[in-house]
Amino acid sequence: MARITRKLLNNHWLSFSRPLTRIAWSGLLLAFGVFLGWMDVTVNAALSLFLFALSYLIVGLPVVLRALQHVRKGLIFDEYTLMTIATLGAIALGEYPEAVAVMLFYSIGEYFQDVAIQDSRASVKSLLELRPETARIEDENGETVRPLHRIRPDDTIILHPGERVPLDVRVLTGASSVDNSALTGEATPQAVEPGDEILAGSINNEGMLRLHVLRDEEHSAVSRIVQLVEEASARKAKTERFITRFARYYTPVVVFGALALATLPPLLLTDAAWSDWIYRALILLVISCPCALVISVPMGYYAGIGRASQIGILIKGAEVIDRIPTVRSIIFDKTGTLTRGQIEISRVRPETGFTSQQVLRYAKGVAQYSSHPVAQAVRRYHQGEDEDKSSAPKIHQEIPGQGILSEVEGDRIVLGNSKLMERENIRLHHPMASRTYVAFNGQLIGQIELNDRLRCEALPVLQQLRDEGIQRMAILSGDSEQATRTIADALDISDFRFGLMPDEKVRALQDLRQNQRIMYVGEGINDAPIIAAADVGVALGGLGSDAALEASDLVIMDDDLNRLVAARRLAKKTRHVIIQNITLALGLKAVFLTLGALGLAGLWSAIFADVGVTLLAVSNSLRLFRFRS
């Protein structure tokens, strides 16, 4: 029996620690109590009164206890105090169903508001997953696996291909290319050789490296990013809920107004009865209950957030909806946000005497046997053209951080950067680090320019945002100057900054703020600190990292930049609906408060009016679900 009882108490629907469960049970008991009250039987009347009391305790006791706690702290005039006084007044008048109904409506409103402004950010622990828990240390015993917290600056780490760099290091021996996209946002792998520094969180693509540790775990790049996210999030003060701010003024006016209504007429008028005016004062308190307000305001937010989720936008709270329409500046990350985040061939420059088709054919002959990102770009670009029927290479050698050497049927083909060309004694007119070169039998035959392709929707979306009132746009990127400038020019953005690390992006945001609310749109680990620091941080959900998603205020789930325009329009529409709801609720409340003070409105008419306003506000809010961007 005890086991069955525990199982029932732990059941989802019987757990009274859940607000929705308390609301459901209280509503059920209230309805049953009203039904029994209609049956004019003494036993039923007693049972009905018991059900009313039980229902009131279930749904109202948390509010009463909170009111008492606030009174002890000196917070006498807030919505909890008003709800307590009003419902106790209704009970004193013998209007038990009304007392329970008022608390029930209030609890429903609180539940909707809590859902609407729930903070869905999780911890930034996913950032820490960028670092392995251990690393191979070179010491007198050879290679020893050691946890990161035991590794100190000046230790030597051995890193194999495919492994992630555990700490900030400098290359001692070996050459490779590393993927820094999680930290810098740059799509193209970075070649490294002895003397070059590598940040924690990067991935070693190719050769084995011996690394000199520069900073310990606490001071590594990833740890600094975690700290930046936490500090930026802490600087964002939570927006006070509307009803709490309103109650600071509304509650004292109502309470003192009711007190004056109960005492002044009997003292000043000879024929005024104390019982009559006390009754009117209690009616005034019941009418003044802010049930309609606590439903109408959060319900508008709730509908707006719900509609946003239906069209692929996750908005993390009502306060975000308030901020979006006030944004006048938008800052974009480049790689993966305005671009596709995948390097592609933008141009082929053949040397005199050769054609673009020849350059690509030889490049693909080498690239088809490599998994390097540049080789993958060559293969994608070459798709749809005649397949190369040449024999498999007799020699195929990948040189980490430089390129590929291949020998096919006696012909030597070289595909790589300027360092590899210099090593092969191939003369270049104007070597450029951003170019990939193709050589055939010791002669340069062409150059390949690589770029990150612009999203097709980027330009029209930015124009729509300008039409929506955005006055300034900028790009902050960890990529090179040329790559950033190309995208900025294509989008008619004059303000751009390049080569930025995460902490530099945050400082750049503060420089650009200029007393305006700023939205930042990005993805990736490198964007998490600035997303958290922005007034409205937007993360692209499909491509974005967990850290960026957790730090953001708004998530575009399908990575479509058109959702930015939809989010702004929906936020504006939601704000208009909420203002309409507030105007409706306060207007009718003022009318019935006046009628109650004059003795022309009773409890049931007041409750009916309050419920009517609530239903109108809910219906008005539900219009948001028909929103079309």
Buried (B, 14 or more C-beta within 10 A) or exposed (E): EEEEEEEEEEEEEEEEEEBBBBBBBBBEBBEBBBEBBEEEEEEBEEBBBEBBBBBBBBBBEBBBEBBEEBBEEEBEBBBBBBBBBBBBBBBEBEBBBBBBBBBBBBBBBBBBBEBBBEEEBEEBEBBBBBBBEBBBBBEEEEEEEBEBEEBEEEBBBBBEEEBBBBBBBBBBEBBBBBBBBBBBBBBBBBBBBEEBEBBBBBBBBBBBBBBBBBBBBEBBBBBBBBBBBBEBBEEBEEBEBBBEEBBEEBBBEBBEBBEBBBBEBBEEEEEEEEEEBBBBBBBBBBBBBBBBBBBBBBBBBBBBBBBBEEBBBBBBBBBBBBBBBBBBBBBBBBBBBBBBBBBBBBEBEBBEEBEEEBBBBBBBBBBBEBEBBBBBBBBBBBEEEEEBEBEEBEEBEBBBBBBBBBEBEEBBBBBBBBBBBEBBEBEBEEEEEBBBBBBBEEEBBBBBBBBBBBBEBBBEBBEBBBEBEBEBBBBBBBBBEEBBBBBBEEBEBEEBBBEBBBBBBBEBBEEBBEEEBBBBBBBBBBBBBBBBBBBBBBBBBEBBBBBBBBBBBBBBBEBBBBBBBBBBBBBBBBBEBBEBBBEBBBEBBEEBBEBBBEEEBBBEBBBEBBBEBBEBBBEBBBBBEEBEB
